[in-house]
Structures are given as C-alpha cells and as structure tokens.
Amino acid sequence: MRILVAPDKFAGTLTAVEAAEAIAAGWRRHAPDDELDLAPMADGGPGFVDVLHAALGGELLAVTVRGPFGDPVPGTVLVVGDTAYVESAQACGLHLTGAERAEEATTYGVGELVRAAGDAGATTVVVGLGGSGTNDGGAGLLAALGATADRPLDAGVAALAGITTVTLPTVDVRLVAASDVDNPLTGLFGATKTFGPQKGVPEDRLPVLDGWLEELALATDRRTSLEKGAGAAGGLGFALLALGGTREPGIALVADAVRLAERARAADLVLTGEGAFDFSSRSGKVPYGVAAIAEAALRPCVALAGQVLVGSREMRALGVESAYALVDLVGEERAFAEPAGSLADLAARVARTWSR
C-alpha cells in the first residue's frame, strides 16, 4: 500500500515534521512493506516556515526581532526565488505571551520580519497568520513598516485608546496574508470576541479591547476592517489588507507548495492529524483541508489526534472516514509525556485496521 502522511503539528508537543515521522515509525512497525510518503502540513500558524522549507528548499535567514513585550526574539525568513515566507507566531505567538498581557502585546516584530524579507530582495512576502498572542489590530506591524499616528502603534491595543489619525506607509513588496480565518476585525464575530479569551482576555474586558480596535479601524480604513480575514491573528490580517495585501487560504497555499493533490492521487490511503480534532477543524484547519483533497482524489482519509471530540456523523461531515485518539490508547499523562512514542503506538494500531 501507498500511504500519504500529512499531519499538522500537535500543538505544544510535536511539530508537523515530528508528527509525520512518528506516524511513519509506528506504521512501519506493523506494515514494513507499505510505501510511506511524508508531507508535513501547516495552515499559516506555528511550523509554517519549517514545512515550506522542507517542501520548497530555499534559503533560511536568521533574524532577531522585537517580541510581544519588547524583548528580542529569534525569527526566520525563508526566501525562495523572489518570494519570502515569514511566520507571525515567531514574533508574537501565544508561546511568547503565555496567554496574558494581551492588552500590551505588540506585533511590531512581525513588521520587522516583513522588512527583513524585503531587505533580502523579496518582491512578494507571504505572512503566515495563526497562533498569535496579540490583539493590537496589526498596529505594531504598521509601525515597524513606517506608519505614524497620534497614539503609539507599537505598545499594544491599550495604547490605541483615543486614536484618531493613522498615516499608512508605502510598502514596496506585495503582501499576502496566509490564513483561513474569515472573521472581521471587530464586532460579535471579530478578533477580540472570537479569539480574545484564548489569549487570556477576561470576559469583561472584551468589549473594551474591541472598542479600541474599532477606533483603530475608523482612523485607518473602516471598510477594510469588515473584510473576511481582517480579524486573523488578533487583527494582523487587517493591517496587511490595509497595506494593499491579499489573503490566501493558508492550508491551500501549503498544499500547493507540497503538491498534496498529486501525491494524494498516487496514494491508496491518506493519514492526517492534529492535537485536538473537533468541529472547529472545519474552519480552515489542516485535517479538513487534507480530507477535502483526499476526497477529490477519491482516497479515504483517516485522522490521528491527541483527542477526538467529534462523533461519527460530524467526522464524516469533515470528510474523515475514521479518527483515533492518543488519550484513548495511552491516557492523557503518557500522551503529553511521550508524544512521539505514543503517536507511533497509535499509528501501529491504526495500521492493523487499515493496511492490507
């Protein structure tokens, strides 16, 4: 059998590359004669640059940028021809904020990554959005690229209170926001209301932060703030769109880069996975995107996950034939303590059912 292994990261435990390798190791344990094709995936969040580098090659440039609270943090720019890829989470990810102080966290470092990409000669810069710990509407990114305003743009969303004027810079590169998030910047389905709680914003502060972003939108470009994707990554999508950028689905961009549709047609079975497989996986996450490609290729898709939080009906709606959970096989404690070994054990178990 030919097996295509195309998982996302298992957040907090395994990168997509590590997850693919663990699945392959476990599968070979039961079915050593099966042909395995590893295609680690990403949707624009953490791991975006690593996955694209593995697929496309190119040159990795190490840079140091400002973190969400001003401390220097390492970042990487991937340059492939005249296109550069950067990962916003490297500069403002949730792992850097610890789900706290979202009101003070800035996206300035993401703007520095974009600037470094332009300095390296790129004419197109693709910014992977996802996993951010910030909620500043991309004001920090705007500041790093030369925007000015009557309030500080580089000190988090709280510093935007009372903002009335923003002068946007001219950007010499074509900007692409790689994200599957459809939310607008503000309102009931906006960045703050939808994603603020996971960044540590208390319920009673959500309307306050949303109001500050509304002020930013009025001072900058109200119409753009209503566009799909403006609320991605705490409003980084808004900043990129306001600078003339476009949005492309992150999972589709990566799938094209790794030739996933072609590889799915050559396989007999497609495996995918992520940390928590639930119905939110339909919102542009890797398993749903991989399953859609497998379905188009008329191949069954099976998911391996840390947890499976959907029933069989919802699973089928996501295009997945079966889903298997680490915690059901080895328990939650071992799943976190030994993620690679646990995932390999799960893959071996799945191979007993699905390999010929």
Protein Blocks (a to p, Z undefined) as FASTA:
>chain_A
ZZdddddddehkacfklmmmmmmmmmmmmmmmbccddddddehiahklmmmmmmngpadd
ddddddfkopacddddddehjbccddfklmmpfklnoopaklmpccklmmmmmmmmmmno
pabdcddeehiabfehommmmmmnopacfbdfkgojklmgopabdcddddfbdcddddfb
fbdfbdjklmklmmmmmnopafklmmmmmmmmmmmmmmmommlmmpghklgghhlmmmmm
mnopacddfklmmmmmnommmmmmmpmbdcdddfbdcfklmnopaklmmmmmmmmnopac
ddddfbdcbdfklmmmnopabdcdfklmnojklmmmmmmlmmmmmmmmmmmmmpZZ
